[in-house]
Amino acid sequence: MGSYSPTPGPEILPPGAGMPPPQPVRKPRPGWAAAPATYLLVGINCAVFLAMLTRGLSVWAPTPDQLVSWGADQTGYVLILGEWWRIVTAMFVHVGILHLATNMWCLWNLGLLAEPLMGSVGVLAVYILTGAAGNLLSNCVNWWMNYSDWIRFHDFGVFPAGAGASGAVFGIAGALIVLLKSNRLPVPPLELKKLRRSVIYFAALNLILGLSISGGNMFVHSGLNIDNMAHVGGFTSGLLFAAPMVPRLGSPRSVFNTRLRVAIAMVVGVLVLFGFYLAQLPK
């Protein structure tokens, strides 16, 4: 309550008279309560990695067979054996502590920015759906690149194992690039422009870095394998996911919820059709 100054005249009003009652002071919520989906996803990824370590996997570089045993994506297992669940589980499996740390750092930063705009359900949905889209595209490209070797040797080893949250992280980045352009957000346009530009730089630089490492690995076998198709698939599906959406901040709840359901249904439909196409590929 502010200081009181008496008004002129014979009657002195008591403090606070004629003023609206003071509003209760809201305690700031802790970070986990402000962005529960982000912390949940980071926690699941870390818990899976710790579980892998308790079973004796290397903290730095698990083998492809070990990764596959923990649910990593592998084209032979998905398209030939029909283990489609790997499309989802792979985004929670990581190839060593550095892989986990870099992905979780990016997920945490982008998730904290995304959750106020798309809500907890939206963050979970965009993570799962765009991560799945990236893994599906990766399987498609891996199949056509290694199909001749598969026909010749009939060995699943011709297909690389894929793991990590980076496809989903790129999906969140793609969705943010669209949502941060909305004029509904109660944020100064200059600040929005800066935020959006930083997300664009993040996506562009990491895509270029991944392509550069993959290109260099063709000449110098560094042992670093970047699943660029998972990144591309995640990013483009993130753009698609956010296209019909409006940000939660500055939008009526009913409008936001309706647009979110449309976004989820649209991307699920695209993934089902793409998965059906992959299921028809020659074996």
Backbone as CSV, one residue per row, in Angstrom:
resi,resn,N_x,N_y,N_z,CA_x,CA_y,CA_z,C_x,C_y,C_z
1,MET,0.856,-1.190,0.000,0.000,0.000,0.000,0.888,1.235,0.000
2,GLY,0.503,2.257,-0.804,1.322,3.440,-0.951,1.182,4.374,0.238
3,SER,1.970,5.488,0.248,1.907,6.466,1.332,0.620,7.250,1.243
4,TYR,0.187,7.809,2.387,-1.088,8.518,2.453,-0.841,10.003,2.626
5,SER,-1.525,10.815,1.784,-1.454,12.275,1.919,-2.850,12.770,2.222
6,PRO,-3.068,13.532,3.324,-4.417,13.998,3.678,-4.937,14.968,2.642
7,THR,-6.230,14.880,2.367,-6.863,15.807,1.437,-7.281,17.063,2.174
8,PRO,-7.320,18.210,1.473,-7.743,19.459,2.135,-9.211,19.397,2.491
9,GLY,-9.597,20.136,3.523,-11.002,20.173,3.926,-11.140,19.712,5.362
10,PRO,-12.340,19.830,5.863,-12.561,19.524,7.269,-12.483,18.032,7.560
11,GLU,-12.705,17.168,6.532,-12.748,15.744,6.802,-11.492,15.080,6.259
12,ILE,-10.865,14.306,7.096,-9.675,13.570,6.674,-10.057,12.122,6.464
13,LEU,-9.830,11.626,5.249,-10.197,10.255,4.919,-9.194,9.287,5.525
14,PRO,-9.670,8.169,5.986,-8.736,7.157,6.481,-7.915,6.599,5.329
15,PRO,-6.770,6.060,5.643,-5.927,5.525,4.578,-6.657,4.470,3.760
16,GLY,-6.551,4.607,2.433,-7.135,3.611,1.544,-8.580,3.861,1.203
17,ALA,-9.223,4.838,1.805,-10.636,5.084,1.509,-10.791,5.534,0.080
18,GLY,-11.812,5.008,-0.612,-12.070,5.379,-1.989,-11.112,4.753,-2.981
19,MET,-10.227,3.898,-2.521,-9.261,3.252,-3.408,-9.623,1.784,-3.544
20,PRO,-9.301,1.153,-4.672,-9.586,-0.277,-4.818,-8.790,-1.091,-3.810
21,PRO,-9.342,-2.196,-3.349,-8.626,-3.014,-2.365,-7.325,-3.534,-2.956
22,PRO,-6.319,-3.652,-2.118,-5.033,-4.138,-2.633,-5.159,-5.565,-3.140
23,GLN,-4.486,-5.829,-4.258,-4.503,-7.159,-4.841,-3.489,-8.058,-4.139
24,PRO,-3.837,-9.319,-3.946,-2.870,-10.227,-3.311,-1.611,-10.387,-4.170
25,VAL,-0.514,-10.432,-3.515,0.761,-10.568,-4.218,0.949,-12.027,-4.611
26,ARG,1.147,-12.256,-5.884,1.356,-13.607,-6.372,2.830,-13.975,-6.288
27,LYS,3.077,-15.103,-5.692,4.449,-15.579,-5.625,4.859,-16.125,-6.990
28,PRO,6.033,-15.787,-7.449,6.471,-16.332,-8.753,6.573,-17.852,-8.696
29,ARG,6.062,-18.483,-9.749,6.109,-19.932,-9.802,7.522,-20.395,-10.146
30,PRO,7.941,-21.525,-9.603,9.253,-22.033,-9.999,9.272,-22.412,-11.459
31,GLY,10.477,-22.506,-12.022,10.611,-22.764,-13.449,9.889,-24.002,-13.914
32,TRP,9.962,-25.096,-13.113,9.328,-26.336,-13.551,7.825,-26.178,-13.676
33,ALA,7.211,-25.325,-12.831,5.764,-25.134,-12.894,5.376,-24.252,-14.066
34,ALA,6.267,-23.360,-14.480,5.975,-22.486,-15.609,6.123,-23.224,-16.943
35,ALA,6.947,-24.268,-16.969,7.177,-25.012,-18.214,7.297,-26.504,-17.895
36,PRO,6.232,-27.133,-17.411,6.328,-28.539,-16.979,6.672,-29.504,-18.095
37,ALA,6.158,-29.260,-19.309,6.435,-30.187,-20.413,7.917,-30.193,-20.766
38,THR,8.528,-29.025,-20.768,9.949,-28.935,-21.089,10.782,-29.699,-20.080
39,TYR,10.509,-29.485,-18.795,11.268,-30.180,-17.757,10.979,-31.677,-17.772
40,LEU,9.753,-32.060,-18.109,9.418,-33.478,-18.196,10.220,-34.154,-19.307
41,LEU,10.283,-33.515,-20.475,11.018,-34.095,-21.597,12.511,-34.196,-21.294
42,VAL,13.066,-33.149,-20.708,14.484,-33.199,-20.330,14.713,-34.308,-19.310
43,GLY,13.796,-34.419,-18.348,13.934,-35.443,-17.316,13.874,-36.852,-17.882
44,ILE,12.955,-37.098,-18.813,12.844,-38.433,-19.416,14.116,-38.780,-20.171
45,ASN,14.623,-37.839,-20.962,15.853,-38.092,-21.715,17.024,-38.409,-20.781
46,CYS,17.156,-37.647,-19.714,18.248,-37.887,-18.765,18.060,-39.212,-18.037
47,ALA,16.822,-39.541,-17.680,16.553,-40.795,-16.974,16.890,-41.999,-17.852
48,VAL,16.547,-41.918,-19.135,16.871,-43.013,-20.053,18.385,-43.186,-20.156
49,PHE,19.103,-42.074,-20.240,20.562,-42.174,-20.352,21.171,-42.770,-19.085
50,LEU,20.670,-42.364,-17.935,21.170,-42.939,-16.687,20.875,-44.428,-16.610
51,ALA,19.699,-44.825,-17.070,19.359,-46.248,-17.089,20.311,-47.010,-18.005
52,MET,20.681,-46.408,-19.129,21.644,-47.045,-20.038,22.993,-47.237,-19.352
53,LEU,23.413,-46.243,-18.579,24.695,-46.344,-17.895,24.675,-47.443,-16.838
54,THR,23.547,-47.590,-16.139,23.471,-48.632,-15.112,23.566,-50.029,-15.709
55,ARG,23.285,-50.158,-16.996,23.395,-51.456,-17.671,24.748,-51.644,-18.357
56,GLY,25.688,-50.732,-18.065,27.057,-50.928,-18.534,27.393,-50.296,-19.864
57,LEU,26.499,-49.478,-20.439,26.817,-48.841,-21.715,27.843,-47.735,-21.512
58,SER,28.638,-47.481,-22.521,29.675,-46.465,-22.436,29.076,-45.081,-22.252
59,VAL,29.683,-44.285,-21.386,29.198,-42.932,-21.158,29.520,-42.026,-22.347
60,TRP,30.512,-42.417,-23.154,30.950,-41.570,-24.261,30.433,-42.049,-25.616
61,ALA,30.471,-43.351,-25.870,30.143,-43.820,-27.219,29.576,-45.240,-27.183
62,PRO,28.285,-45.386,-26.913,27.669,-46.718,-27.001,27.734,-47.245,-28.430
63,THR,27.773,-48.554,-28.582,27.833,-49.151,-29.919,26.457,-49.089,-30.586
64,PRO,26.413,-49.177,-31.924,25.113,-49.190,-32.609,24.188,-50.292,-32.121
65,ASP,24.737,-51.490,-31.873,23.896,-52.585,-31.390,23.307,-52.269,-30.019
66,GLN,24.097,-51.635,-29.153,23.591,-51.258,-27.836,22.481,-50.210,-27.955
67,LEU,22.670,-49.256,-28.851,21.653,-48.228,-29.051,20.351,-48.837,-29.560
68,VAL,20.477,-49.765,-30.505,19.286,-50.423,-31.050,18.564,-51.206,-29.957
69,SER,19.327,-51.840,-29.062,18.697,-52.606,-27.984,17.929,-51.705,-27.021
70,TRP,18.255,-50.410,-27.013,17.555,-49.461,-26.150,16.487,-48.655,-26.897
71,GLY,16.199,-49.020,-28.126,15.101,-48.383,-28.842,15.497,-47.382,-29.888
72,ALA,16.774,-47.349,-30.270,17.198,-46.430,-31.325,16.512,-46.783,-32.649
73,ASP,16.469,-45.814,-33.529,15.861,-46.005,-34.843,16.844,-46.735,-35.754
74,GLN,16.352,-47.706,-36.510,17.187,-48.441,-37.466,16.286,-48.921,-38.586
75,THR,16.610,-48.537,-39.807,15.707,-48.735,-40.933,15.297,-50.189,-41.116
76,GLY,16.227,-51.104,-40.949,15.889,-52.508,-41.116,14.848,-52.976,-40.114
77,TYR,15.017,-52.583,-38.867,14.068,-52.983,-37.830,12.698,-52.338,-38.043
78,VAL,12.693,-51.105,-38.545,11.423,-50.382,-38.724,10.679,-50.869,-39.965
79,LEU,11.347,-50.822,-41.113,10.660,-51.081,-42.372,10.546,-52.569,-42.711
80,ILE,11.446,-53.390,-42.195,11.402,-54.815,-42.517,10.728,-55.615,-41.405
81,LEU,11.117,-55.352,-40.161,10.524,-56.074,-39.034,9.255,-55.407,-38.511
82,GLY,8.984,-54.183,-38.951,7.755,-53.506,-38.547,7.773,-52.943,-37.134
83,GLU,8.955,-52.640,-36.609,9.055,-52.078,-35.258,8.926,-50.552,-35.327
84,TRP,7.715,-50.099,-35.630,7.468,-48.676,-35.844,7.593,-47.852,-34.567
85,TRP,7.494,-48.501,-33.432,7.613,-47.777,-32.165,8.983,-47.113,-32.013
86,ARG,9.970,-47.591,-32.759,11.298,-46.991,-32.690,11.304,-45.537,-33.183
87,ILE,10.321,-45.201,-33.999,10.209,-43.829,-34.489,10.071,-42.851,-33.314
88,VAL,9.433,-43.304,-32.244,9.237,-42.458,-31.059,10.338,-42.684,-30.028
89,THR,10.653,-43.940,-29.718,11.624,-44.203,-28.649,13.007,-43.652,-28.977
90,ALA,13.344,-43.586,-30.267,14.687,-43.131,-30.655,14.965,-41.711,-30.209
91,MET,13.915,-40.894,-30.070,14.150,-39.497,-29.708,14.433,-39.310,-28.223
92,PHE,14.478,-40.419,-27.468,14.836,-40.361,-26.053,16.133,-41.121,-25.764
93,VAL,16.805,-41.595,-26.807,18.055,-42.347,-26.670,19.194,-41.497,-27.234
94,HIS,20.325,-41.448,-26.513,21.425,-40.593,-26.960,22.744,-41.340,-27.027
95,VAL,23.599,-40.849,-27.939,24.871,-41.498,-28.237,25.966,-40.854,-27.394
96,GLY,25.930,-41.073,-26.100,26.963,-40.545,-25.224,26.551,-39.268,-24.507
97,ILE,27.349,-38.898,-23.514,27.025,-37.777,-22.633,27.063,-36.436,-23.364
98,LEU,27.994,-36.266,-24.306,28.072,-34.992,-25.036,26.853,-34.803,-25.932
99,HIS,26.429,-35.878,-26.572,25.230,-35.835,-27.404,24.014,-35.452,-26.569
100,LEU,23.894,-36.080,-25.395,22.783,-35.764,-24.497,22.848,-34.317,-24.032
101,ALA,24.028,-33.872,-23.590,24.157,-32.527,-23.023,23.806,-31.441,-24.036
102,THR,24.312,-31.564,-25.254,24.028,-30.537,-26.256,22.542,-30.520,-26.634
103,ASN,21.963,-31.703,-26.790,20.538,-31.748,-27.139,19.652,-31.212,-26.013
104,MET,19.991,-31.557,-24.771,19.168,-31.090,-23.649,19.321,-29.589,-23.430
105,TRP,20.503,-29.058,-23.680,20.689,-27.610,-23.561,19.800,-26.875,-24.572
106,CYS,19.779,-27.366,-25.800,18.936,-26.745,-26.824,17.455,-26.948,-26.516
107,LEU,17.084,-28.147,-26.084,15.684,-28.423,-25.757,15.205,-27.546,-24.621
108,TRP,16.019,-27.387,-23.605,15.643,-26.579,-22.445,15.436,-25.115,-22.840
109,ASN,16.354,-24.555,-23.599,16.237,-23.149,-23.990,15.053,-22.915,-24.922
110,LEU,14.903,-23.742,-25.939,13.795,-23.562,-26.870,12.458,-23.899,-26.216
111,GLY,12.455,-24.917,-25.339,11.210,-25.290,-24.672,10.693,-24.207,-23.755
112,LEU,11.587,-23.556,-23.014,11.161,-22.473,-22.129,10.578,-21.302,-22.917
113,LEU,11.071,-21.095,-24.122,10.523,-20.047,-24.979,9.211,-20.489,-25.619
114,ALA,9.109,-21.782,-25.968,7.937,-22.272,-26.698,6.726,-22.507,-25.812
115,GLU,6.933,-22.938,-24.577,5.785,-23.365,-23.764,4.788,-22.247,-23.466
116,PRO,5.224,-21.012,-23.202,4.219,-19.947,-23.040,3.428,-19.681,-24.316
117,LEU,3.985,-20.028,-25.477,3.322,-19.743,-26.747,2.401,-20.864,-27.193
118,MET,2.740,-22.118,-26.869,1.930,-23.236,-27.354,1.415,-24.144,-26.254
119,GLY,1.689,-23.815,-24.999,1.177,-24.600,-23.892,1.930,-25.911,-23.718
120,SER,1.682,-26.574,-22.591,2.380,-27.823,-22.300,1.998,-28.927,-23.277
121,VAL,0.698,-29.025,-23.584,0.257,-30.041,-24.546,0.885,-29.784,-25.908
122,GLY,0.968,-28.528,-26.286,1.560,-28.190,-27.576,3.030,-28.564,-27.650
123,VAL,3.781,-28.315,-26.570,5.203,-28.656,-26.567,5.387,-30.169,-26.648
124,LEU,4.606,-30.925,-25.885,4.700,-32.387,-25.956,4.345,-32.890,-27.358
125,ALA,3.286,-32.303,-27.929,2.843,-32.738,-29.255,3.884,-32.413,-30.314
126,VAL,4.431,-31.212,-30.295,5.393,-30.834,-31.328,6.678,-31.643,-31.178
127,TYR,7.070,-31.968,-29.953,8.266,-32.790,-29.740,8.073,-34.180,-30.336
128,ILE,6.973,-34.837,-29.978,6.740,-36.203,-30.433,6.508,-36.256,-31.941
129,LEU,5.650,-35.370,-32.454,5.271,-35.444,-33.859,6.398,-35.023,-34.794
130,THR,7.107,-33.951,-34.460,8.189,-33.533,-35.353,9.397,-34.458,-35.230
131,GLY,9.632,-34.982,-34.021,10.695,-35.973,-33.884,10.392,-37.219,-34.694
132,ALA,9.123,-37.647,-34.687,8.712,-38.802,-35.494,8.846,-38.505,-36.978
133,ALA,8.474,-37.293,-37.382,8.595,-36.918,-38.797,10.049,-36.970,-39.250
134,GLY,10.951,-36.462,-38.417,12.359,-36.504,-38.765,12.876,-37.927,-38.896
135,ASN,12.460,-38.801,-37.985,12.908,-40.194,-38.049,12.319,-40.929,-39.252
136,LEU,11.086,-40.614,-39.611,10.490,-41.228,-40.799,11.240,-40.806,-42.064
137,LEU,11.545,-39.520,-42.176,12.296,-39.060,-43.350,13.683,-39.690,-43.387
138,SER,14.311,-39.802,-42.235,15.620,-40.437,-42.162,15.553,-41.879,-42.639
139,ASN,14.524,-42.607,-42.222,14.367,-43.992,-42.666,14.148,-44.078,-44.169
140,CYS,13.376,-43.153,-44.697,13.109,-43.146,-46.130,14.407,-42.963,-46.920
141,VAL,15.210,-41.973,-46.541,16.458,-41.702,-47.245,17.443,-42.847,-47.047
142,ASN,17.538,-43.367,-45.818,18.455,-44.478,-45.557,18.084,-45.707,-46.373
143,TRP,16.766,-45.928,-46.554,16.340,-47.092,-47.324,16.826,-46.996,-48.773
144,TRP,16.597,-45.851,-49.404,16.970,-45.711,-50.807,18.482,-45.641,-50.995
145,MET,19.209,-45.102,-50.011,20.663,-45.023,-50.127,21.327,-46.390,-49.935
146,ASN,20.710,-47.266,-49.145,21.340,-48.537,-48.800,20.559,-49.748,-49.302
147,TYR,19.553,-49.503,-50.145,18.705,-50.609,-50.599,19.506,-51.647,-51.397
148,SER,20.409,-51.185,-52.248,21.186,-52.131,-53.061,22.057,-53.018,-52.181
149,ASP,22.645,-52.435,-51.123,23.452,-53.238,-50.196,22.582,-54.232,-49.434
150,TRP,21.369,-53.819,-49.098,20.466,-54.734,-48.397,20.102,-55.925,-49.289
151,ILE,19.806,-55.661,-50.557,19.472,-56.738,-51.488,20.655,-57.698,-51.651
152,ARG,21.867,-57.133,-51.619,23.055,-57.959,-51.834,23.411,-58.791,-50.603
153,PHE,23.373,-58.163,-49.407,23.879,-58.851,-48.218,22.773,-59.305,-47.254
154,HIS,21.595,-58.684,-47.331,20.524,-58.966,-46.381,21.035,-58.894,-44.937
155,ASP,21.715,-57.794,-44.664,22.285,-57.553,-43.341,21.807,-56.200,-42.837
156,PHE,21.159,-56.186,-41.677,20.671,-54.924,-41.132,21.806,-53.938,-40.868
157,GLY,23.032,-54.443,-40.809,24.161,-53.570,-40.548,24.424,-52.549,-41.640
158,VAL,23.806,-52.745,-42.805,24.003,-51.752,-43.873,23.265,-50.453,-43.569
159,PHE,22.319,-50.505,-42.627,21.565,-49.312,-42.262,22.138,-48.724,-40.973
160,PRO,22.366,-47.411,-40.935,22.885,-46.797,-39.704,21.802,-46.715,-38.630
161,ALA,22.239,-46.716,-37.378,21.313,-46.515,-36.252,21.177,-45.018,-35.999
162,GLY,19.972,-44.591,-35.702,19.724,-43.178,-35.437,19.136,-42.987,-34.050
163,ALA,19.602,-41.968,-33.351,19.107,-41.705,-32.001,19.289,-40.231,-31.673
164,GLY,18.499,-39.756,-30.727,18.663,-38.393,-30.242,17.427,-37.527,-30.413
165,ALA,17.399,-36.445,-29.650,16.262,-35.527,-29.642,16.402,-34.395,-30.639
166,SER,17.466,-34.391,-31.443,17.732,-33.213,-32.270,16.664,-32.969,-33.323
167,GLY,16.083,-34.032,-33.887,15.000,-33.821,-34.848,13.831,-33.097,-34.214
168,ALA,13.469,-33.498,-32.985,12.382,-32.830,-32.264,12.760,-31.404,-31.874
169,VAL,14.025,-31.187,-31.521,14.496,-29.840,-31.186,14.374,-28.924,-32.400
170,PHE,14.749,-29.428,-33.571,14.577,-28.640,-34.791,13.089,-28.386,-35.064
171,GLY,12.237,-29.355,-34.704,10.802,-29.157,-34.872,10.277,-28.015,-34.009
172,ILE,10.739,-27.944,-32.759,10.338,-26.840,-31.884,10.827,-25.518,-32.456
173,ALA,12.047,-25.514,-32.985,12.582,-24.287,-33.588,11.727,-23.846,-34.773
174,GLY,11.333,-24.795,-35.622,10.483,-24.445,-36.762,9.153,-23.866,-36.330
175,ALA,8.548,-24.472,-35.309,7.268,-23.961,-34.814,7.427,-22.559,-34.226
176,LEU,8.520,-22.320,-33.521,8.749,-21.001,-32.930,8.913,-19.932,-33.994
177,ILE,9.587,-20.255,-35.081,9.793,-19.273,-36.143,8.455,-18.777,-36.684
178,VAL,7.477,-19.672,-36.776,6.150,-19.280,-37.249,5.397,-18.496,-36.180
179,LEU,5.371,-19.004,-34.950,4.567,-18.374,-33.902,5.102,-17.004,-33.504
180,LEU,6.414,-16.825,-33.548,6.990,-15.537,-33.157,6.727,-14.438,-34.182
181,LYS,6.120,-14.798,-35.289,5.765,-13.791,-36.291,4.359,-13.244,-36.060
182,SER,3.622,-13.828,-35.138,2.230,-13.430,-34.909,2.132,-12.032,-34.298
183,ASN,1.193,-11.256,-34.806,0.966,-9.924,-34.240,0.035,-9.955,-33.035
184,ARG,-0.380,-11.154,-32.620,-1.221,-11.284,-31.432,-0.402,-11.195,-30.140
185,LEU,0.879,-11.466,-30.231,1.701,-11.526,-29.027,1.843,-10.150,-28.384
186,PRO,1.608,-10.071,-27.068,1.731,-8.783,-26.363,3.184,-8.461,-26.033
187,VAL,4.008,-8.431,-27.047,5.439,-8.184,-26.895,5.832,-7.131,-27.919
188,PRO,6.698,-6.185,-27.551,7.134,-5.172,-28.525,7.672,-5.819,-29.794
189,PRO,7.290,-5.296,-30.948,7.715,-5.902,-32.222,9.222,-6.064,-32.350
190,LEU,9.991,-5.107,-31.823,11.441,-5.197,-31.929,11.971,-6.405,-31.160
191,GLU,11.400,-6.659,-29.970,11.831,-7.816,-29.179,11.460,-9.121,-29.883
192,LEU,10.255,-9.155,-30.468,9.838,-10.348,-31.196,10.777,-10.621,-32.372
193,LYS,11.141,-9.554,-33.051,12.029,-9.702,-34.205,13.377,-10.272,-33.786
194,LYS,13.897,-9.798,-32.646,15.177,-10.294,-32.155,15.082,-11.773,-31.775
195,LEU,14.011,-12.137,-31.073,13.818,-13.527,-30.674,13.718,-14.436,-31.895
196,ARG,12.910,-14.017,-32.858,12.707,-14.830,-34.051,14.016,-14.976,-34.834
197,ARG,14.759,-13.880,-34.925,16.021,-13.939,-35.657,16.993,-14.900,-34.977
198,SER,17.017,-14.917,-33.645,17.931,-15.811,-32.941,17.564,-17.272,-33.179
199,VAL,16.265,-17.582,-33.251,15.843,-18.956,-33.513,16.205,-19.349,-34.949
200,ILE,16.013,-18.433,-35.895,16.380,-18.704,-37.292,17.881,-18.971,-37.404
201,TYR,18.689,-18.156,-36.723,20.135,-18.357,-36.747,20.500,-19.717,-36.158
202,PHE,19.838,-20.070,-35.057,20.105,-21.370,-34.435,19.855,-22.504,-35.424
203,ALA,18.685,-22.474,-36.070,18.334,-23.548,-37.003,19.282,-23.566,-38.201
204,ALA,19.545,-22.399,-38.785,20.384,-22.335,-39.976,21.814,-22.788,-39.683
205,LEU,22.388,-22.281,-38.595,23.767,-22.624,-38.276,23.930,-24.114,-37.978
206,ASN,22.966,-24.681,-37.267,23.076,-26.099,-36.931,22.842,-26.994,-38.143
207,LEU,21.952,-26.580,-39.043,21.776,-27.340,-40.273,23.052,-27.297,-41.123
208,ILE,23.640,-26.111,-41.251,24.870,-25.973,-42.025,26.004,-26.772,-41.375
209,LEU,26.092,-26.701,-40.044,27.131,-27.442,-39.333,26.978,-28.943,-39.558
210,GLY,25.748,-29.435,-39.456,25.514,-30.862,-39.668,25.865,-31.301,-41.071
211,LEU,25.471,-30.510,-42.060,25.798,-30.848,-43.446,27.305,-30.790,-43.698
212,SER,27.976,-29.832,-43.064,29.427,-29.706,-43.238,30.153,-30.904,-42.638
213,ILE,29.713,-31.331,-41.444,30.351,-32.487,-40.804,30.133,-33.744,-41.641
214,SER,28.908,-33.905,-42.149,28.627,-35.082,-42.976,29.443,-35.058,-44.256
215,GLY,29.559,-33.877,-44.874,30.354,-33.775,-46.087,31.825,-34.049,-45.829
216,GLY,32.349,-33.501,-44.734,33.751,-33.733,-44.399,34.034,-35.173,-44.025
217,ASN,33.024,-35.835,-43.460,33.207,-37.221,-43.037,33.384,-38.163,-44.220
218,MET,32.970,-37.717,-45.411,33.173,-38.524,-46.608,34.659,-38.620,-46.974
219,PHE,35.437,-37.601,-46.557,36.858,-37.571,-46.909,37.739,-37.914,-45.699
220,VAL,37.326,-37.431,-44.528,38.069,-37.721,-43.299,37.121,-38.441,-42.352
221,HIS,37.341,-39.709,-42.139,36.420,-40.507,-41.328,36.627,-40.180,-39.850
222,SER,35.873,-39.178,-39.398,36.029,-38.701,-38.024,35.232,-39.516,-37.023
223,GLY,34.307,-40.330,-37.520,33.457,-41.092,-36.618,32.210,-40.345,-36.207
224,LEU,32.093,-39.059,-36.624,30.901,-38.276,-36.318,29.883,-38.451,-37.432
225,ASN,28.713,-38.933,-37.080,27.651,-39.128,-38.062,26.448,-38.294,-37.653
226,ILE,26.076,-37.354,-38.482,24.957,-36.460,-38.198,23.769,-36.878,-39.052
227,ASP,22.627,-37.076,-38.415,21.415,-37.462,-39.146,20.718,-36.194,-39.645
228,ASN,21.226,-35.660,-40.753,20.695,-34.398,-41.264,19.252,-34.521,-41.728
229,MET,18.858,-35.691,-42.212,17.485,-35.864,-42.662,16.500,-35.777,-41.500
230,ALA,16.911,-36.261,-40.327,16.065,-36.113,-39.144,15.898,-34.639,-38.793
231,HIS,16.964,-33.859,-38.961,16.891,-32.420,-38.690,15.963,-31.724,-39.680
232,VAL,16.140,-32.049,-40.962,15.313,-31.424,-42.001,13.843,-31.805,-41.806
233,GLY,13.597,-33.092,-41.565,12.218,-33.539,-41.368,11.583,-32.916,-40.149
234,GLY,12.347,-32.827,-39.047,11.811,-32.203,-37.848,11.503,-30.728,-38.054
235,PHE,12.417,-30.023,-38.705,12.242,-28.582,-38.905,11.042,-28.276,-39.804
236,THR,10.951,-28.956,-40.939,9.845,-28.675,-41.863,8.492,-29.057,-41.255
237,SER,8.444,-30.159,-40.503,7.181,-30.523,-39.864,6.837,-29.559,-38.738
238,GLY,7.855,-28.944,-38.108,7.589,-27.907,-37.114,6.953,-26.676,-37.735
239,LEU,7.434,-26.293,-38.908,6.804,-25.185,-39.639,5.356,-25.528,-39.970
240,LEU,5.135,-26.755,-40.424,3.786,-27.190,-40.769,2.884,-27.217,-39.546
241,PHE,3.413,-27.702,-38.425,2.631,-27.799,-37.188,2.120,-26.426,-36.760
242,ALA,2.963,-25.416,-36.827,2.582,-24.095,-36.328,1.773,-23.280,-37.322
243,ALA,1.703,-23.723,-38.588,1.019,-22.930,-39.613,-0.428,-22.589,-39.256
244,PRO,-1.242,-23.535,-38.747,-2.629,-23.173,-38.417,-2.788,-22.622,-37.005
245,MET,-1.715,-22.542,-36.237,-1.828,-22.185,-34.826,-1.818,-20.680,-34.594
246,VAL,-2.262,-20.306,-33.405,-2.085,-18.954,-32.883,-1.368,-19.108,-31.546
247,PRO,-0.587,-18.123,-31.135,0.092,-18.246,-29.840,-0.903,-18.210,-28.686
248,ARG,-0.609,-18.953,-27.640,-1.488,-18.964,-26.478,-1.546,-17.583,-25.840
249,LEU,-0.402,-16.899,-25.773,-0.381,-15.530,-25.254,-1.059,-14.590,-26.250
250,GLY,-2.046,-13.852,-25.797,-2.714,-12.879,-26.643,-3.871,-13.426,-27.440
251,SER,-4.208,-14.709,-27.270,-5.310,-15.306,-28.025,-6.356,-15.861,-27.060
252,PRO,-7.635,-15.808,-27.418,-8.665,-16.440,-26.586,-8.377,-17.928,-26.438
253,ARG,-8.659,-18.452,-25.244,-8.330,-19.852,-24.987,-9.040,-20.784,-25.954
254,SER,-10.304,-20.495,-26.266,-11.057,-21.378,-27.158,-10.438,-21.407,-28.556
255,VAL,-10.006,-20.238,-29.034,-9.378,-20.170,-30.359,-8.059,-20.939,-30.353
256,PHE,-7.248,-20.739,-29.306,-5.966,-21.432,-29.212,-6.156,-22.942,-29.179
257,ASN,-7.090,-23.419,-28.347,-7.306,-24.866,-28.230,-7.785,-25.476,-29.548
258,THR,-8.667,-24.756,-30.247,-9.162,-25.263,-31.534,-8.030,-25.353,-32.549
259,ARG,-7.231,-24.310,-32.634,-6.131,-24.301,-33.595,-5.087,-25.373,-33.255
260,LEU,-4.862,-25.606,-31.969,-3.906,-26.639,-31.568,-4.389,-28.018,-31.986
261,ARG,-5.678,-28.280,-31.803,-6.225,-29.580,-32.216,-6.113,-29.755,-33.732
262,VAL,-6.353,-28.673,-34.480,-6.213,-28.738,-35.936,-4.768,-29.057,-36.309
263,ALA,-3.819,-28.407,-35.645,-2.401,-28.633,-35.944,-2.005,-30.079,-35.674
264,ILE,-2.426,-30.606,-34.535,-2.087,-31.988,-34.190,-2.694,-32.957,-35.198
265,ALA,-3.976,-32.760,-35.503,-4.651,-33.659,-36.448,-4.006,-33.600,-37.824
266,MET,-3.625,-32.416,-38.256,-3.026,-32.257,-39.589,-1.687,-32.989,-39.675
267,VAL,-0.820,-32.802,-38.685,0.494,-33.438,-38.729,0.369,-34.951,-38.552
268,VAL,-0.531,-35.392,-37.672,-0.751,-36.834,-37.521,-1.186,-37.436,-38.855
269,GLY,-2.081,-36.752,-39.557,-2.526,-37.245,-40.861,-1.387,-37.362,-41.851
270,VAL,-0.513,-36.360,-41.888,0.628,-36.397,-42.799,1.561,-37.555,-42.441
271,LEU,1.801,-37.769,-41.145,2.695,-38.843,-40.713,2.116,-40.213,-41.048
272,VAL,0.812,-40.366,-40.887,0.176,-41.643,-41.217,0.328,-41.936,-42.709
273,LEU,0.083,-40.938,-43.538,0.224,-41.130,-44.982,1.670,-41.440,-45.368
274,PHE,2.614,-40.736,-44.756,4.022,-40.977,-45.041,4.440,-42.369,-44.571
275,GLY,3.964,-42.758,-43.389,4.252,-44.096,-42.891,3.670,-45.177,-43.785
276,PHE,2.471,-44.939,-44.315,1.854,-45.901,-45.233,2.700,-46.045,-46.492
277,TYR,3.232,-44.923,-46.986,4.114,-44.980,-48.154,5.359,-45.806,-47.858
278,LEU,5.965,-45.577,-46.695,7.169,-46.311,-46.337,6.890,-47.808,-46.194
279,ALA,5.708,-48.132,-45.671,5.361,-49.540,-45.481,5.234,-50.281,-46.814
280,GLN,5.003,-49.529,-47.913,4.846,-50.149,-49.227,6.144,-50.269,-50.007
281,LEU,7.243,-49.782,-49.436,8.518,-49.842,-50.149,8.910,-51.306,-50.387
282,PRO,9.593,-51.579,-51.500,9.995,-52.970,-51.785,10.958,-53.490,-50.734
283,LYS,10.745,-54.743,-50.345,11.607,-55.352,-49.326,12.519,-56.397,-49.976
